[in-house]
Amino acid sequence: MIGGHGRTFTAQWVAAQRDYLRTLWDAARSAQSAGRSYAELVAGLPYDDRFSGVAGRIRATPDDLAARHADILS
């Protein structure tokens, strides 16, 4: 796959990105259904090793990934 910025992606990367976005989407829907605030949503997001590959591919440190989660959800 070739992204809109000319970078190529493997099937594994596309699957990892899909899983990452699905996790964020599911967390947002769950938080909304439970009446949780945005701050509670962000605090409860998983920042574990499942997304370490995402951080590397977007040239972000694992610590920066937490901020990216919040940006994506805002």
Buried (B, 14 or more C-beta within 10 A) or exposed (E): EEEEEEEEBEEEBEEBBEEBEEBBEEBBEEBEEEEBEEEEBBEEBEEEEEBEBBBEBEEBEBEEBBEBBBEEBE
